[in-house]
Amino acid sequence: MAGQSDYLPPGLPFNRGAWPQEYRDLENLDLWASSLIKDLYARKVTRAVVEEAIKAVPENYREHLRARLNYWREQRENRGRS
């Protein structure tokens, strides 16, 4: 990562194994969202697969996953623009 993410608190240890489980779950959802967007643009998955992925996530994490999907979509669309 280029810098501290907006969903993790500052001061977490470098060793991700020492993070509380909640923060590890958030980071894993972020990585999954990035992968889903990459695969969507590569036409390896469809929108329906992404919608099913959102439904498969526990209710308390769905908004986070949606936010990260939108973040990675914006990053993808703005790539190469300055």
C-alpha positions as CSV (number, residue, x, y, z in Angstrom):
1,M,0.0,0.0,0.0
2,A,1.2,3.5,-0.8
3,G,0.0,4.8,2.6
4,Q,-2.3,4.2,5.5
5,S,-5.8,3.2,4.3
6,D,-8.9,5.1,5.3
7,Y,-10.5,2.2,7.1
8,L,-7.7,1.1,9.4
9,P,-6.6,3.1,12.5
10,P,-3.1,4.6,12.6
11,G,-0.5,2.8,14.7
12,L,-1.3,-0.8,13.9
13,P,1.8,-3.0,14.1
14,F,3.7,-3.9,10.9
15,N,3.0,-7.6,11.6
16,R,-0.5,-8.2,10.4
17,G,-0.7,-11.3,12.6
18,A,-0.7,-9.0,15.6
19,W,-3.8,-7.1,14.3
20,P,-7.2,-7.6,15.9
21,Q,-9.3,-10.0,13.8
22,E,-11.7,-7.3,12.8
23,Y,-8.9,-5.3,11.0
24,R,-7.6,-8.4,9.3
25,D,-11.2,-9.1,8.1
26,L,-11.5,-5.6,6.7
27,E,-8.1,-5.9,4.9
28,N,-9.1,-9.2,3.4
29,L,-12.4,-7.8,2.2
30,D,-10.4,-4.9,0.6
31,L,-8.1,-7.4,-1.2
32,W,-11.1,-9.4,-2.3
33,A,-12.8,-6.2,-3.6
34,S,-9.7,-5.3,-5.6
35,S,-9.6,-8.8,-7.1
36,L,-13.3,-8.7,-8.0
37,I,-12.9,-5.4,-9.8
38,K,-9.8,-6.6,-11.6
39,D,-11.6,-9.7,-12.8
40,L,-14.7,-7.7,-13.7
41,Y,-12.7,-5.4,-16.0
42,A,-10.9,-8.5,-17.4
43,R,-14.3,-10.0,-18.1
44,K,-13.5,-13.1,-16.0
45,V,-16.5,-12.5,-13.9
46,T,-19.9,-10.8,-14.4
47,R,-21.7,-8.2,-12.3
48,A,-23.9,-11.0,-11.1
49,V,-20.9,-12.7,-9.5
50,V,-20.0,-9.4,-7.7
51,E,-23.6,-9.0,-6.5
52,E,-23.5,-12.6,-5.1
53,A,-20.2,-11.8,-3.4
54,I,-21.8,-8.9,-1.7
55,K,-24.7,-11.0,-0.5
56,A,-22.3,-13.7,0.7
57,V,-20.5,-11.3,3.1
58,P,-21.9,-11.0,6.6
59,E,-24.4,-8.1,7.0
60,N,-22.0,-6.0,9.2
61,Y,-19.3,-6.0,6.5
62,R,-21.4,-5.4,3.4
63,E,-21.2,-1.6,3.4
64,H,-17.4,-1.9,3.8
65,L,-17.2,-4.2,0.8
66,R,-19.4,-1.9,-1.3
67,A,-17.2,1.0,-0.4
68,R,-14.0,-0.8,-1.3
69,L,-15.5,-2.0,-4.6
70,N,-16.4,1.6,-5.4
71,Y,-12.9,2.7,-4.4
72,W,-11.1,0.1,-6.6
73,R,-13.5,0.9,-9.5
74,E,-12.6,4.6,-9.2
75,Q,-8.9,3.7,-9.1
76,R,-9.3,1.6,-12.2
77,E,-11.3,4.3,-14.1
78,N,-8.8,7.0,-13.2
79,R,-5.7,5.0,-14.0
80,G,-3.4,7.0,-16.3
81,R,-5.1,10.3,-15.7
82,S,-3.3,13.2,-14.1
